[in-house]
Amino acid sequence: MLNNKTILVTGGTGSFGHQFVSYVLEHYEPKKIIIYSRDEYKQFVMQNEYRQHPQFSKLRFFIGDVRDKERLYRAFEGVDYVIHAAAQKQVPACEYNPMEAVKTNINGAMNVIDAALERGIKRIVALSTDKAVNPINLYGGTKLVSDKLFVAANAYAGIKDINFSIVRYGNVAGSRGSVIPFFRNIIAQGGKSLPITDYKMTRFWISLDEGVKLVIKALQEAKGGETFISKIPSFKVTDLAQAMLPGCEMPEVGIREGEKLHEVMVTKEDSLLTYEYEKHFIVYPHFEWWNPDRIQAGGKKVEEGFEYSSGTNTEWLSVEEIRERLKTVEEH
């Protein structure tokens, strides 16, 4: 599907962008991949990482901000697919700088949508987060609005061959600011105990590679307005601590502001429009313009009141399984 296509990734120098570019260059023959981001140094570093790659000539590094609609119009010229990964994600930073988060996560989303409609982009996939589900912090609130904007954008497509869809997942294993690098840092400094915010806390486990594959699935299968969610295992944070430092003490230090006990990907309210497939869920839009004929075959409607939460998941990682997975986790 991506062969001979031009793909643009907003926020393309981030961890997702790196993994996406590597995966696409390994498995496809794209016409061009445009890395769109505002940090020229990160672009310089990424350029050097790929300079010896046999498909390096297909990469374009485009400096720009999603807040700048005119720059997006320029960057989107001749593009087939857009992956919208740019966002301000750091929860405390968003709380302290709320208008900056709004400018990037909400106004930026609107600019991407407008530019995509005007430039005739065919497929747009926006990355979402579990924090957008029943949000309790500003980051989650801005991403909820962003998700709503991308779903509603399909109503403005008219006769154009264009659709907007969403991919939702939680913290990627090993991502900056997440628990794995935090624990690793304590262990590297000789620490003998790992602090646990709450003994009941659970999380989903997803790798960057799994996140990239879900995005490509959305590009291939979306009709417009769907939210794709991977079926992935859960783990207890206490089990993660024991996998990383067996026998360690685990003082309970209390949950932080804006933090949830469990990650929720599908709410009970969403269950009315959610279908379960072999390896993923799809939440379909609830609008008059949505045609039920677009529901993919092979799925089963979930029961009313169903909730996909890391705390009530049916698949769990044991301490040993976590330890095995940690061997392949790189910090990014």
C-alpha positions as CSV (number, residue, x, y, z in Angstrom):
1,M,0.0,0.0,0.0
2,L,2.8,2.4,0.7
3,N,4.8,1.6,-2.4
4,N,5.4,4.6,-4.6
5,K,3.5,6.8,-2.2
6,T,4.5,10.1,-0.6
7,I,4.0,10.0,3.2
8,L,4.4,12.9,5.6
9,V,4.9,12.5,9.4
10,T,4.2,15.5,11.6
11,G,6.5,15.4,14.7
12,G,8.5,13.0,12.6
13,T,11.7,13.3,14.7
14,G,10.1,11.8,17.7
15,S,10.3,8.1,18.8
16,F,7.3,7.1,16.7
17,G,8.7,8.9,13.6
18,H,12.0,7.1,13.9
19,Q,10.3,3.7,14.2
20,F,7.8,4.5,11.4
21,V,10.5,5.6,9.0
22,S,12.7,2.5,9.8
23,Y,9.7,0.1,9.3
24,V,8.5,1.7,6.1
25,L,12.0,1.7,4.5
26,E,12.4,-1.9,5.5
27,H,9.1,-3.2,4.2
28,Y,8.1,-0.9,1.4
29,E,9.4,1.1,-1.5
30,P,7.9,4.6,-0.8
31,K,8.2,7.4,-3.3
32,K,9.1,9.8,-0.5
33,I,8.9,10.2,3.3
34,I,8.7,13.8,4.6
35,I,9.7,14.3,8.2
36,Y,7.9,17.5,9.3
37,S,9.0,18.9,12.7
38,R,10.2,22.2,14.2
39,D,13.5,21.2,15.8
40,E,16.3,21.6,13.3
41,Y,18.9,19.9,15.5
42,K,16.7,16.7,15.9
43,Q,16.3,16.7,12.1
44,F,20.1,17.0,11.7
45,V,20.7,14.1,14.0
46,M,18.0,12.0,12.2
47,Q,19.5,12.8,8.8
48,N,22.9,11.5,10.0
49,E,21.3,8.3,11.3
50,Y,19.9,7.5,7.9
51,R,22.6,8.9,5.7
52,Q,24.0,5.5,4.8
53,H,20.6,3.9,4.3
54,P,20.1,2.7,0.7
55,Q,16.8,4.6,0.5
56,F,18.1,7.8,2.2
57,S,17.4,9.8,-1.0
58,K,13.7,9.3,-0.4
59,L,13.8,11.1,2.9
60,R,12.9,14.8,3.1
61,F,13.4,16.9,6.2
62,F,10.9,19.8,6.3
63,I,11.2,22.3,9.2
64,G,7.8,23.5,10.3
65,D,5.3,23.7,13.1
66,V,1.7,22.3,13.0
67,R,0.7,25.7,14.4
68,D,1.7,27.3,11.1
69,K,-1.1,26.5,8.6
70,E,0.7,28.1,5.6
71,R,3.8,26.0,6.2
72,L,1.6,22.9,6.3
73,Y,0.0,23.9,3.0
74,R,3.4,24.0,1.5
75,A,4.6,20.7,3.1
76,F,1.4,18.8,2.0
77,E,1.8,19.5,-1.7
78,G,1.9,16.2,-3.5
79,V,1.5,14.1,-0.3
80,D,-0.7,10.9,-0.4
81,Y,-0.8,10.0,3.3
82,V,-0.3,12.0,6.5
83,I,0.5,10.5,10.0
84,H,-0.2,13.2,12.6
85,A,2.2,12.4,15.5
86,A,3.1,16.0,16.6
87,A,1.8,16.9,20.1
88,Q,2.8,18.3,23.4
89,K,2.7,15.3,25.6
90,Q,4.4,16.0,28.9
91,V,1.6,16.1,31.4
92,P,3.2,18.6,34.0
93,A,4.4,20.9,31.2
94,C,0.9,21.0,29.7
95,E,-0.6,21.8,33.1
96,Y,1.8,24.7,33.6
97,N,1.6,25.9,30.0
98,P,-2.0,25.2,29.0
99,M,-2.3,27.6,26.1
100,E,0.8,26.2,24.5
101,A,-0.7,22.7,24.7
102,V,-3.9,24.1,23.1
103,K,-2.0,25.8,20.3
104,T,-0.2,22.6,19.3
105,N,-2.7,19.8,20.2
106,I,-5.9,21.5,19.2
107,N,-5.1,24.4,16.9
108,G,-2.4,22.3,15.3
109,A,-4.9,19.5,14.7
110,M,-7.3,21.9,13.0
111,N,-4.5,23.2,10.8
112,V,-3.6,19.6,9.7
113,I,-7.2,18.9,8.9
114,D,-7.6,22.1,6.9
115,A,-4.4,21.6,5.0
116,A,-5.3,17.9,4.2
117,L,-8.7,18.9,2.8
118,E,-7.3,21.7,0.7
119,R,-4.3,19.7,-0.6
120,G,-6.2,16.5,-1.4
121,I,-4.5,14.2,1.0
122,K,-6.0,10.7,0.7
123,R,-5.5,9.2,4.1
124,I,-4.8,10.8,7.5
125,V,-4.1,8.9,10.7
126,A,-3.8,10.8,13.9
127,L,-2.1,9.3,17.0
128,S,-4.2,9.4,20.2
129,T,-3.6,8.3,23.7
130,D,-5.4,6.6,26.6
131,K,-5.2,9.9,28.4
132,A,-7.9,11.2,25.9
133,V,-10.3,8.7,27.4
134,N,-12.2,10.3,30.3
135,P,-9.4,12.9,30.7
136,I,-8.3,14.1,34.1
137,N,-5.4,16.3,32.9
138,L,-5.0,19.1,30.3
139,Y,-3.0,16.9,27.9
140,G,-5.8,14.3,27.9
141,G,-8.3,17.1,27.4
142,T,-6.6,18.5,24.4
143,K,-6.1,15.1,22.8
144,L,-9.8,14.4,23.3
145,V,-10.7,17.5,21.4
146,S,-8.1,16.6,18.7
147,D,-9.7,13.1,18.4
148,K,-13.2,14.7,18.0
149,L,-11.9,17.1,15.3
150,F,-10.3,14.3,13.3
151,V,-13.5,12.2,13.4
152,A,-15.7,15.1,12.5
153,A,-13.4,16.1,9.6
154,N,-14.8,13.2,7.6
155,A,-18.1,15.1,7.3
156,Y,-16.3,17.8,5.2
157,A,-14.7,15.4,2.7
158,G,-17.5,15.8,0.2
159,I,-16.7,13.9,-3.0
160,K,-13.0,13.9,-2.2
161,D,-11.2,10.5,-1.8
162,I,-10.0,11.3,1.7
163,N,-10.6,9.9,5.1
164,F,-9.4,10.7,8.7
165,S,-9.0,8.0,11.3
166,I,-7.4,7.6,14.7
167,V,-5.0,5.1,16.4
168,R,-5.1,5.0,20.2
169,Y,-2.6,3.4,22.6
170,G,-1.0,4.2,25.9
171,N,2.6,4.7,27.0
172,V,5.0,2.8,24.8
173,A,7.4,0.5,26.6
174,G,10.6,2.4,27.2
175,S,9.3,5.8,26.2
176,R,10.8,9.0,27.7
177,G,9.3,9.8,31.1
178,S,7.6,6.4,31.5
179,V,8.2,3.9,34.3
180,I,10.8,1.6,32.7
181,P,13.5,4.2,32.1
182,F,12.7,5.7,35.6
183,F,13.3,2.3,37.2
184,R,16.4,1.6,35.1
185,N,17.9,4.9,36.3
186,I,17.3,4.0,40.0
187,I,18.9,0.6,39.4
188,A,21.9,2.1,37.5
189,Q,22.6,4.3,40.5
190,G,22.6,1.3,42.9
191,G,19.2,1.7,44.3
192,K,17.7,-1.3,46.1
193,S,14.1,-0.2,46.2
194,L,11.7,0.9,43.5
195,P,8.9,3.3,44.4
196,I,5.3,2.4,43.4
197,T,2.7,5.1,43.2
198,D,-0.1,2.6,44.0
199,Y,0.1,-1.2,44.5
200,K,-3.1,-1.6,42.4
201,M,-1.7,0.3,39.3
202,T,-1.8,-1.5,36.0
203,R,-0.7,-0.6,32.4
204,F,-1.0,-2.0,28.9
205,W,2.2,-3.2,27.2
206,I,2.8,-2.0,23.7
207,S,6.0,-1.7,21.7
208,L,6.7,1.0,19.2
209,D,6.7,-1.6,16.4
210,E,3.2,-2.7,17.4
211,G,2.1,1.0,17.3
212,V,3.5,1.4,13.8
213,K,1.8,-1.7,12.6
214,L,-1.5,-0.4,14.0
215,V,-1.1,2.9,12.1
216,I,-0.4,1.0,8.8
217,K,-3.5,-1.1,9.5
218,A,-5.6,2.1,9.8
219,L,-4.1,3.4,6.6
220,Q,-5.1,0.3,4.8
221,E,-8.5,-0.4,6.3
222,A,-10.1,2.9,7.5
223,K,-13.2,4.2,5.8
224,G,-13.2,7.4,7.8
225,G,-13.9,8.2,11.5
226,E,-12.8,4.9,13.1
227,T,-10.6,4.6,16.2
228,F,-8.3,1.6,16.1
229,I,-7.1,0.0,19.3
230,S,-4.7,-2.9,19.6
231,K,-5.5,-5.9,21.8
232,I,-2.5,-6.1,24.0
233,P,-1.5,-7.6,27.4
234,S,-1.6,-5.8,30.7
235,F,0.9,-5.9,33.5
236,K,1.0,-4.9,37.2
237,V,3.5,-2.2,38.0
238,T,4.6,-4.2,41.0
239,D,5.4,-7.1,38.7
240,L,7.4,-4.8,36.5
241,A,9.5,-3.8,39.5
242,Q,10.1,-7.4,40.5
243,A,11.1,-8.2,36.9
244,M,13.6,-5.4,36.8
245,L,15.0,-5.8,40.4
246,P,14.0,-9.2,41.9
247,G,13.3,-9.1,45.6
248,C,13.4,-5.3,45.8
249,E,11.5,-3.2,48.3
250,M,8.5,-1.4,46.8
251,P,7.5,1.6,49.0
252,E,4.1,2.9,48.0
253,V,4.5,6.7,47.5
254,G,1.0,7.7,46.4
255,I,-0.5,8.5,43.0
256,R,0.6,11.7,41.3
257,E,-1.7,14.5,40.1
258,G,-3.2,13.7,36.7
259,E,-2.3,10.0,36.9
260,K,-4.7,7.1,36.6
261,L,-4.7,3.7,38.3
262,H,-5.5,2.0,35.0
263,E,-5.3,2.8,31.3
264,V,-8.7,2.7,29.6
265,M,-8.9,2.4,25.8
266,V,-12.6,1.8,25.3
267,T,-15.2,3.3,27.6
268,K,-18.5,1.8,28.6
269,E,-20.1,4.6,26.6
270,D,-18.1,3.7,23.5
271,S,-19.2,0.0,23.8
272,L,-22.4,0.8,21.8
273,L,-20.3,1.4,18.7
274,T,-17.3,-0.8,19.3
275,Y,-16.5,-4.0,17.4
276,E,-14.0,-6.6,18.4
277,Y,-11.7,-8.2,15.8
278,E,-9.0,-10.9,16.1
279,K,-6.2,-8.6,17.1
280,H,-7.8,-5.2,17.6
281,F,-11.0,-3.2,18.4
282,I,-12.5,-0.5,16.3
283,V,-14.7,2.3,17.8
284,Y,-17.0,3.5,15.0
285,P,-18.3,7.1,14.8
286,H,-21.7,8.1,16.1
287,F,-22.9,10.6,13.5
288,E,-25.7,10.9,11.0
289,W,-23.2,11.0,8.2
290,W,-21.7,7.7,9.2
291,N,-22.8,4.8,6.9
292,P,-23.2,1.5,8.9
293,D,-22.3,-0.3,5.7
294,R,-18.7,0.8,6.4
295,I,-18.4,-1.5,9.4
296,Q,-15.7,-4.0,8.5
297,A,-16.7,-7.7,8.2
298,G,-15.3,-10.2,10.6
299,G,-15.9,-8.3,13.7
300,K,-18.3,-8.9,16.6
301,K,-20.1,-6.1,18.4
302,V,-19.0,-5.9,22.1
303,E,-21.6,-6.2,24.8
304,E,-23.2,-3.0,26.1
305,G,-21.2,-1.8,29.1
306,F,-18.0,-3.4,27.9
307,E,-14.8,-1.5,28.9
308,Y,-11.3,-2.2,27.6
309,S,-9.1,-1.4,30.6
310,S,-5.7,-2.5,31.7
311,G,-7.2,-3.4,35.1
312,T,-9.8,-5.8,33.8
313,N,-8.0,-7.2,30.7
314,T,-8.1,-10.9,30.0
315,E,-4.4,-11.1,29.0
316,W,-1.7,-10.5,31.6
317,L,2.1,-10.7,31.6
318,S,3.8,-12.7,34.3
319,V,7.0,-11.4,35.9
320,E,9.0,-13.8,33.7
321,E,7.3,-12.7,30.6
322,I,7.9,-9.0,31.5
323,R,11.6,-9.9,32.1
324,E,11.8,-11.4,28.6
325,R,10.2,-8.4,27.0
326,L,12.5,-6.0,28.8
327,K,15.5,-7.5,26.9
328,T,14.2,-5.9,23.7
329,V,13.1,-2.6,25.1
330,E,15.2,0.4,24.1
331,E,14.7,3.8,25.6
332,H,13.5,6.4,23.2
